[in-house]
Every structure is written in structure tokens, then in C-alpha cells.
């Protein structure tokens, strides 16, 4: 059996590694000049930068990666990593902890807050299809307003919390969804209650070490990684992909395989199909949308700037939504007496700010950073920007219908499956992407020589039921 994998990000690399281990031949097709995708790292003037912040959670994924490389030599546990969110001029723990909010909130508001929580849990509090209604149904209106939920969602997706699907809340705000009123009070005022320990890991030389290790495993075990190879079309006949059109080194070729796995954005994959799919599928693809990210990297003449590895800014006072300080992840990321920051700004495709030069972006951001007391302009010794398209899939209302229409169509192509963050239109983190890659490889190894239609059917069914409310 031979499998073609489109995309050499962490999902594609983990799929390829696991398939090789199972005795399946693989070829990875990557349109870029290097592996890693969104999990890339790069160096500049003695500093190491990630393409945005990545914290590696989860002991289960960590232990599974040991089958492919010496994880202990690449990744170390870091128990000091703290994340924060800036609300009303103060930094709170992230994910948000209701107990911390209660402790720091004016006591005169407690009766109203606690009554709203109790009533919301008993009777609900709004439109449960929206993230605003879902969160309000967990913690009440006063706290929803207090945490500036709408401001943060607007920064992330460019739409209000009332226009955003509850799926985002179920995925990113699980601590609030799981919390009962009694737990909140117990954690807020009982000093003996301890929070659940989170296992956090990070490669001292940057997060890009993980995809590089997977790539090394692939090449060492007979896999083929073709860089600078763009997939231009998939020839579909009688419910199967019979050929994959690629452009490599200026030469067009048609490749064949028993099975094809795509980690490309599903909206791109739709446009690759030949012949084109039905109009309703193309319409669904046209409606799905992503947010681009502008990252402003700063070199700062200070040993540390933040008390947290990164802080979300849920405030209207800033254009940016998150600031990351890499030195919290590893001391090797920057020289002594200096540090580096990544400042993230989300924009819609076609936004005029995408064309701003580095200086114009810096001038806007540094003024805001001074205003919220992050740093002083004179402390910044250098800066530059990196612009990354289509980072965040937007969980707008009814996106499930448009995605479902596309997945229903793709399920009819027996030897093709669309997976990963872009391929399944899901806002997943790096450990989840790797774990899902192992799962996909397991399905291919199990069904690949027989009932290949079970592979997309199983994966798409799981995606469409991913955020069903179990709280």
C-alpha cells in the first residue's frame, strides 16, 4: 500500500511517521520549502522565534512520540509556564478561573453573580447556539460582561460573540463549562483545594524541533518528503482519486497512490477536485472563512517583560490580541539581558493593514503597549513582522451546515480523506494535531487494504459531533 500525504505540518508528519511504523509506504507533498507549517521556528540575530506561541500539553501524546524519537532529548517539562488574560487593567489566569474572578471582584457584586450562576445553571440564560448565550448559560450575564467576552471574540474572529457559534466556547472555555457553583465557591475560599496539575513541555531550541524530529524519522525509515511541490489538482473518477497533479521544479506531473490524505485547508481541497463538485459544495467552501495573523516580533533590552509566557488582551484599548514572551518557554530563545516578544493581530483577508509596512504596524502597537504598561518604546531595540494567512477557522453561526455539506460530499470519495486543523476546519492546538495524526494513521492501517470508505466516514462523523454539549 502507498499513501500520498498533502502537507508536511505536524499532522501530516505524524500521520506519515505512524504509517511507516505500520509498514505503509508514504510520500509527503509540501508546497513550501520546509516542513512544520504553523509549528515552525526560525532564528535571527541570535534569537529563536516560534510562529506564534505553542505550549505542549498532554502526557499521552508525549509518551506516544517516544516511539519515533528520543523525546527526553528534545523536549523538557516546564512547570513554570503561566498564561494570563488582561481584563479591566488586571491580568487573570488563563483559562479563566471563576474562583479567581470571585476573589478579585468587589464583594458587593457577589450576591448578584452567584444568583445568576445558580439560575443560569437551572433554567438557562439565552441562545445556546451562540458563544455569548452558551457562556451566559454557565456563569450569568454579569460575569460575561465582566470578562469582556465580546471584545476578545471580536479580536479573534472579527464578529461578535452573538454571531459566533457556541462550539468555540465548548472548545476553548471548558473550565467554565464544567464548573458548578459549589466548586466555584470551594475553590475560591477553601485554601486546601488544589487545582489539577497540567503537564507542560517545550523544546529548549524552539517548537520547530518536534516537526524536524518527525521529518527525520520519515526520511530514515523510507518515507519521501517532496518540498516545493504544489498540488494543483485531484482527478476523481467513480468515487476514487485516480491521479494527483503536482508542480515540482517547474515540471507538472501526475502521481498515483492507493490512498490520499490531505491536511490542506478544506476550502483549497475543494477547488483541486476535477471535475468540480456540485454547486452547493462549492458554495459551502466559499462561505467558510479564516482569519489571517500579523505577528510583530520585538527585541527588548530587558531580561523579562511579562510574568506569563503569554497574555491575551481582552480589552478595546489594544489592536493586538496576544503577547508572547519566548524566554519563559526556554532561556535559550534569547541572549542574557535581552528578551523577545511576539505580538499577534488578527485581520480579515483583504484588510488594508495586511499591506502596512513594519514601521507602521510597530508605531500603532508600541503606543498601545505603553498605554497598557507592557513596556516603553525606548526599550525596543529591533522589530520585524511576519504575516501568516488563514490561521484561525472562524466559528461563525451555521458554519457546521456548510462544513457538513462539504464533508458529506468528501465521504463519497473512498480513497481520500481531509484531516487536520485546516482540513477539518477546527481550532486545534499542536498536541491535538499530533494525536489526531496518529489516530488517522491507525484507521488507514486498519481499513486501508479493504474498506477504505470507513476511514473518511469515521473521521468526518467524529468532526461533526466534536462539540456536542456534554457539560
C-alpha positions in Angstrom: 0.0 0.0 0.0 1.2 3.5 -0.8 -0.2 6.8 0.7 0.2 10.3 -0.5 0.0 13.0 2.2 -0.6 16.6 1.2 1.1 18.9 3.7 4.1 18.5 5.9 2.9 20.2 9.1 2.7 18.3 12.4 -0.4 16.5 11.4 1.0 15.3 8.1 4.3 14.3 9.6 2.7 12.4 12.5 0.5 10.5 10.0 3.5 9.7 7.8 5.6 8.5 10.8 2.9 6.3 12.2 2.1 4.8 8.7 5.8 4.0 8.2 5.9 2.3 11.5 2.9 0.2 10.4 4.6 -0.8 7.2 2.8 1.5 4.9 4.8 3.4 2.2 4.3 7.2 2.2 5.2 10.3 0.3 4.7 13.8 1.8 4.0 16.6 -0.6 4.8 20.1 0.8 4.3 23.2 -1.3 6.7 25.2 1.0 10.5 24.9 1.2 10.5 23.4 4.7 8.4 21.2 7.0 6.4 22.2 10.1 3.7 24.6 8.9 2.3 26.6 11.8 4.6 24.8 14.2 7.8 26.3 12.6 10.7 28.0 14.4 13.3 30.3 12.9 16.4 32.1 14.1 17.5 35.7 13.6 20.5 37.5 15.1 21.0 35.0 17.9 17.2 34.8 18.8 14.9 31.9 18.2 11.3 32.6 17.4 8.2 30.4 17.0 5.5 31.1 14.5 3.2 32.1 17.4 3.2 30.5 20.9 2.9 26.8 21.4 2.7 25.0 24.7 2.9 21.2 24.6 0.3 19.6 26.8 -0.6 16.0 27.5 1.4 13.1 28.8 -0.4 10.7 26.5 0.9 12.3 23.3 4.3 12.8 24.8 4.6 9.1 25.5 3.4 8.1 22.0 6.0 10.3 20.4 8.7 8.3 22.2 8.1 5.6 19.5 9.5 8.0 16.9 12.4 9.9 18.5 14.2 10.4 21.8 11.7 12.8 23.3 13.6 13.4 26.5 16.5 14.8 24.5 14.2 17.2 22.6 11.5 18.2 25.0 11.7 19.1 28.7 8.9 19.6 31.2 8.4 23.2 32.2 6.3 23.6 35.3 6.7 27.4 35.4 4.6 28.3 32.4 1.8 30.6 33.3 -0.8 32.0 30.9 -2.8 35.1 31.5 -5.7 37.3 30.2 -5.8 41.0 30.6 -9.2 42.3 31.8 -10.1 45.7 33.2 -6.4 46.6 33.7 -5.5 43.4 35.6 -4.1 40.0 34.5 -6.0 36.9 35.4 -5.1 33.3 35.0 -5.9 31.7 31.6 -8.0 29.6 31.2 -10.3 31.8 33.3 -10.9 30.5 36.8 -14.3 31.6 38.3 -12.8 31.2 41.7 -10.1 33.8 40.9 -12.6 36.2 39.4 -14.8 36.0 42.6 -11.8 36.6 44.9 -10.8 39.7 43.0 -14.2 41.1 42.3 -15.8 43.7 44.5 -17.7 41.7 47.2 -20.9 43.7 46.8 -21.3 42.1 43.4 -21.1 38.5 44.8 -24.8 38.1 45.6 -25.9 39.1 42.1 -23.2 37.0 40.4 -23.9 33.9 42.5 -27.6 34.2 42.0 -27.1 34.5 38.2 -24.9 31.4 38.1 -27.4 29.3 40.1 -30.3 30.5 37.9 -28.4 30.1 34.7 -27.5 26.5 35.6 -31.1 25.7 36.4 -33.0 27.5 33.7 -30.5 28.5 31.0 -30.0 32.1 30.0 -30.1 32.7 26.3 -29.5 31.4 22.8 -27.4 28.3 23.4 -26.3 28.2 19.7 -24.1 31.3 20.2 -21.0 31.5 22.4 -22.5 34.5 24.2 -25.6 32.5 25.1 -23.7 29.4 26.0 -21.3 31.2 28.3 -24.1 33.2 29.8 -25.9 30.0 30.5 -22.9 28.8 32.6 -21.9 32.0 34.5 -24.6 34.6 34.0 -24.7 38.0 32.4 -22.7 40.0 34.9 -19.6 37.8 34.6 -20.0 37.6 30.8 -19.8 41.4 30.7 -17.0 41.5 33.3 -14.7 39.2 31.3 -15.3 41.2 28.1 -16.1 38.1 26.2 -17.4 40.0 23.2 -14.3 42.1 22.9 -12.0 39.1 22.8 -14.1 37.2 20.3 -14.2 40.2 18.0 -10.4 40.4 18.1 -10.1 36.7 17.3 -12.9 36.3 14.7 -13.9 39.8 13.6 -17.5 39.1 14.7 -19.4 39.5 17.9 -19.9 36.8 20.5 -23.6 36.7 19.5 -22.6 35.9 15.9 -20.1 33.2 17.0 -21.1 29.5 17.4 -21.2 28.0 20.9 -18.7 25.5 19.6 -15.9 27.9 20.2 -16.9 28.2 23.9 -17.2 24.5 24.3 -13.7 24.0 22.9 -11.8 26.9 24.4 -13.7 27.6 27.7 -14.1 24.1 29.1 -13.2 25.1 32.7 -16.2 27.4 32.8 -18.5 24.8 31.2 -17.5 22.2 33.7 -17.7 24.3 36.8 -20.6 24.0 39.3 -21.5 26.8 41.7 -20.3 24.6 44.7 -16.9 24.0 43.0 -16.5 27.7 42.3 -17.2 28.7 46.0 -15.0 25.8 47.3 -12.0 26.8 45.1 -12.4 30.5 45.8 -12.5 30.2 49.6 -11.1 26.8 50.6 -7.2 27.1 50.8 -6.9 23.3 50.9 -8.4 22.9 47.4 -5.7 22.3 44.8 -6.1 22.7 41.1 -5.4 19.8 38.7 -1.8 19.7 37.6 -1.1 20.4 34.0 1.9 18.7 32.4 3.5 21.3 30.1 6.5 20.6 27.9 8.7 22.6 25.4 11.8 22.0 23.3 14.5 24.4 24.5 15.6 25.1 20.9 12.1 26.1 19.8 8.9 24.3 18.9 10.1 23.5 15.4 12.3 20.8 16.9 9.3 18.5 17.1 8.3 18.5 13.4 12.0 18.3 12.5 12.3 15.1 14.5 9.3 13.6 12.8 10.7 14.5 9.5 14.0 12.8 10.4 12.1 9.7 11.3 10.2 9.7 8.0 13.3 10.0 5.9 15.3 7.5 8.0 12.5 4.9 7.5 12.0 5.0 3.8 9.5 7.8 3.6 9.7 10.5 0.9 9.3 14.2 1.6 9.0 16.3 -1.5 9.4 20.0 -0.7 8.4 22.9 -3.1 5.8 20.6 -4.6 2.4 22.1 -5.1 -0.7 20.0 -5.6 -2.7 21.5 -8.4 -5.5 19.0 -8.9 -7.0 15.7 -7.9 -8.6 13.6 -10.7 -11.7 11.9 -9.4 -13.5 9.1 -11.2 -16.1 6.7 -9.9 -15.7 7.8 -6.3 -11.9 7.5 -6.3 -8.9 9.7 -6.8 -7.1 8.3 -9.8 -4.3 10.9 -10.1 -2.8 13.8 -8.2 -1.5 16.7 -10.3 1.6 18.3 -8.9 4.0 21.1 -9.9 7.6 20.5 -8.8 10.8 22.1 -10.0 8.7 23.8 -12.7 7.6 20.4 -14.1 4.0 19.2 -14.0 3.4 15.5 -13.1 0.6 13.2 -12.2 1.1 10.9 -9.2 -0.9 8.0 -8.2 -1.4 6.3 -4.8 -3.7 3.8 -3.1 -4.9 6.4 -0.6 -4.6 10.2 -0.3 -4.6 12.2 2.9 -4.9 16.0 2.7 -4.0 18.3 5.5 -4.5 21.4 3.2 -7.4 23.8 4.0 -10.6 22.1 3.0 -11.5 25.2 1.1 -8.4 24.7 -1.1 -9.0 20.9 -1.4 -12.5 21.6 -2.9 -11.0 23.7 -5.6 -8.5 21.0 -6.5 -11.1 18.4 -7.4 -11.5 17.5 -11.1 -14.3 17.5 -12.1 -15.6 20.2 -9.7 -18.1 19.2 -7.1 -21.7 20.3 -7.1 -22.7 23.9 -6.7 -23.8 23.5 -3.1 -20.4 22.1 -2.1 -18.6 25.0 -3.8 -21.0 27.4 -2.1 -20.2 25.9 1.3 -16.5 26.3 0.6 -17.0 29.9 -0.3 -18.8 30.6 3.0 -16.1 29.0 5.2 -13.6 31.7 6.2 -10.3 32.1 8.0 -8.6 34.9 9.8 -5.1 36.0 8.9 -2.5 36.9 11.5 0.1 39.6 11.6 2.9 38.9 14.1 5.1 41.8 15.2 8.3 40.5 16.7 10.1 42.8 19.2 13.6 42.6 20.6 13.6 44.3 24.1 16.5 45.4 26.2 15.3 43.7 29.4 15.7 40.3 30.9 12.0 39.7 31.2 8.9 41.8 30.3 5.9 39.6 31.3 5.2 37.5 34.3 3.5 35.0 32.0 4.6 33.1 28.9 1.7 34.8 27.1 -1.2 37.1 27.8 -4.4 37.6 26.0 -5.7 41.2 25.8 -9.4 41.2 26.2 -9.7 45.0 26.0 -10.7 47.6 23.5 -7.5 49.5 24.3 -5.4 47.4 22.0 -5.4 46.3 18.4 -3.4 43.1 19.3 -5.0 40.1 20.9 -2.0 38.3 22.5 1.6 39.0 23.5 4.1 36.1 23.9 7.5 36.2 25.6 9.6 33.3 24.4 12.1 33.3 27.2 9.5 31.9 29.5 9.5 28.8 27.4 13.3 28.5 27.3 16.2 30.6 28.3 17.9 29.6 25.0 15.4 31.6 23.0 17.2 34.9 23.6 20.6 36.1 24.9 21.1 37.3 28.5 19.9 40.8 29.4 17.6 40.8 26.4 14.2 39.2 25.5 11.9 38.8 22.6 8.1 39.2 22.2 5.6 38.2 19.6 2.5 40.4 19.3 -0.4 38.9 17.4 -3.0 40.8 15.4 -5.9 39.0 13.7 -7.3 40.5 10.4 -9.7 39.5 7.7 -8.4 38.6 4.3 -8.1 41.8 2.3 -7.9 44.0 5.3 -5.8 47.1 4.4 -3.5 46.6 7.4 -2.1 43.4 5.7 -0.2 45.8 3.4 1.1 48.0 6.2 4.9 48.1 6.4 6.8 47.1 9.6 7.2 50.6 10.9 3.5 51.5 10.6 2.5 48.3 12.5 5.2 49.0 15.1 4.1 52.6 15.7 0.5 51.6 16.4 1.4 48.6 18.6 4.1 50.2 20.7 1.9 53.1 21.6 -0.8 50.7 22.8 1.8 48.6 24.7 2.9 51.8 26.5 -0.7 52.6 27.3 -1.3 49.3 29.0 2.1 49.3 30.7 3.8 46.4 29.0 7.0 48.2 28.0 8.5 51.6 27.0 9.3 52.5 23.4 13.0 53.1 24.2 13.4 49.5 25.4 12.7 48.1 21.9 16.0 47.7 20.0 14.6 46.0 16.9 11.4 44.8 15.3 10.0 43.0 12.2 6.8 41.4 11.1 5.7 38.0 9.7 2.3 37.6 8.1 0.6 34.3 8.2 -2.6 33.7 6.1 -5.6 31.6 7.1 -4.5 30.7 10.7 -7.9 30.7 12.5 -11.0 29.0 11.1 -13.9 31.3 12.0 -16.7 29.5 14.0 -19.5 31.7 12.8 -23.1 30.7 13.3 -24.2 27.9 10.9 -20.6 27.1 9.8 -21.5 23.5 10.7 -24.0 23.3 7.9 -21.6 24.5 5.3 -18.8 22.2 6.6 -21.2 19.3 6.9 -22.3 19.7 3.2 -18.6 19.5 2.2 -17.8 16.5 4.4 -20.9 14.6 3.1 -19.5 15.1 -0.4 -16.0 14.1 0.5 -17.2 11.0 2.3 -18.2 9.7 -1.2 -14.5 9.7 -2.3 -13.3 6.4 -0.9 -9.6 6.8 -1.1 -9.3 10.4 0.0 -9.6 12.0 3.5 -9.3 15.6 4.6 -7.8 16.0 8.1 -6.0 18.3 10.5 -6.6 21.9 11.6 -7.2 23.2 8.1 -8.6 20.0 6.6 -11.4 19.7 9.1 -11.8 23.4 9.9 -11.0 23.1 13.6 -9.2 25.4 16.0 -6.9 22.7 17.5 -3.6 23.0 19.3 -0.4 21.2 18.4 -0.7 18.2 20.7 -4.2 17.6 19.5 -3.0 17.8 15.9 -0.3 15.2 16.5 -2.7 12.9 18.4 -5.2 13.1 15.6 -2.5 12.3 13.1 -1.7 9.1 15.0 -5.4 8.2 15.0 -5.8 8.8 11.3 -2.8 6.6 10.6 -4.3 3.9 12.8 -7.5 4.0 10.7 -5.6 3.7 7.4 -3.5 0.8 8.7 -6.7 -0.9 9.8 -9.0 -0.3 6.8 -6.6 0.8 4.1 -6.4 -2.6 2.4 -10.2 -3.2 2.5 -13.0 -0.9 3.4 -11.3 2.4 2.8 -14.7 4.2 2.8 -14.7 3.6 6.6 -11.8 6.0 7.0 -13.4 9.3 5.9 -16.8 8.2 7.3 -15.3 7.7 10.8 -13.2 10.9 10.8 -16.0 13.1 9.4 -18.6 11.7 11.8 -16.2 12.5 14.7 -15.7 16.0 13.5 -19.3 16.8 13.0 -20.1 15.7 16.6 -16.9 17.1 18.1 -18.6 19.9 20.1 -21.8 18.3 21.2 -22.6 19.7 24.6 -21.8 17.2 27.3 -21.4 19.7 30.1 
